[in-house]
């Protein structure tokens, strides 16, 4: 019976991040090893979705708290060939918002970019290491 409660709490936290500032990322604190797993998987997904050499991305900063996951994501995306715009620079860029919320010992991860959003769950293996349990599922949103 605990899993439905955990899922409801995770969803509430994810939605609360949207209520704080709808244009900001929302990242609950996570360990540096977890951050690396999430950043690598998000960067790989965005590379498959968007043309790196022709896309400038703006990684929306978190409204508050730790920015280290977002910094790792910026670095990974830059290594893959994306240009990265700084917030408030005025550059024409594709905004990317990341929402990361603890859920059942892992993390629910959602990416908003353009008119699309994608989500996945990152759970733990038998050794306690974070891993992507499924590929990101993408859907189009309406403006």
N, C-alpha and C positions, 0 to 999 in steps of 0.2 A: 504494500500500500504506500510505501514511501516514494516510489518512483513517480506516480502522478503528482504528488505534492511537490517534489523536486522540479519536475517539468514546469509546473505552474509558477513556481518561484523564479525559475530561470527565464521564462517568458515575460514575467512581470519586470524583472531586472532589465531585460533586453528592451522592452517598451519604455521603461523609465529612462533609459539612455536617450531615446528619441524625444522624450518630453523635455529634457533639460535643454537641449539645443538641437533642433532637427538637422542642422548641417554639420554637427560635430561628430567625431568618432566617439565610441564608448568602449573603453577597455578596462575590464576588471583586472586587478593585479594578478600576474602570473609569474612563475619562475623563469629565469633567463633561458633554460633549456626548452621550456614550453613555448616561450616567445619565438625561439628559432624555428621550431617545428611549424608553428602557425604561420610565421612570416614566409617561410620557404614555400609552403603549400598555397598560400594566397597569391604570392608572386607567380608561381607556376600556372595557376589558374588564369590570372589576368594576362599572362603572356599568350596563352592559348586563345583568349577571347579578343584581345586587342593587338594591333600591329605595333610592336615595340619601337621600331625606327621612325614611325610616323605619329606617335602619340605622346603628348605631354600630359602627365598626371599631376594632380594636386591631392596629396594625401591629407585629408581633413584632420587637424589635430584633435586630440581628446579634449572635451570640455574641462576636465580636471584630472588629476592623478598622473600616473606614470606614463611617459611617452616612449619608453624604450622599445616596445613592440612596434610602434609606428616607425621609429627610426630604423629598426632592422628591416622593416618592409620597404622603406624608401631605398635603403642600400641594396637590397635584393633586386628591386625593380630597376634601379639605375644600372646594376651589373648586367641585367638582361637587355639593356638597350633603350629603356624608357627615359625620356627627359622628365625631370621632377621639378615642378614649380614650387616656390615658397608661398606659404599663406600670405595673403594681402599684398602680393607682388603685382597684381593686375595682369598677370600673364594669362593668355587664353589656354585653358587646360581642362582636362576631363577630371571632375572631382571624384574622389574615391573615399567612401566612408566605411569604416570598419567597426563592427560591434562584436565584442568578445565577452561572453558571460559564462561564469562557472555553471556547470550542470552535471550532476551525477559523477563527480570526480574528474570530469573532463571539461570541455568548453564547447558551447554553441557559438559558431562563428558565422556572421553574416557580412557580406560585402555589398554595398550599394555603389553602382557606377553607371552613369548615364541613365538610360531608361531600363536598366536591368538590375537585378539583385540576385545573389547566389548565397546559399547557406549549406553548412555541413556541420557534423558533430565530430569532435576530436575526443577520443576516449583513451584509456590507458591499456597497455598490453600487460602480460603476466608479470613483467619486471617493474611495472609502474611508469613506463615511458609513454609520453603522449604520442599518439599517432592518429592520422586521419582514418576514421572508421568507414567512410564512404566518400565518393567523389562529391564535389560541389554540385548542387542542383540549382540551375539557373531558371529564372522566369523574367518575362518582360513586365514592366510596370507602366501605368498610364501617367501622362504628365499632369 
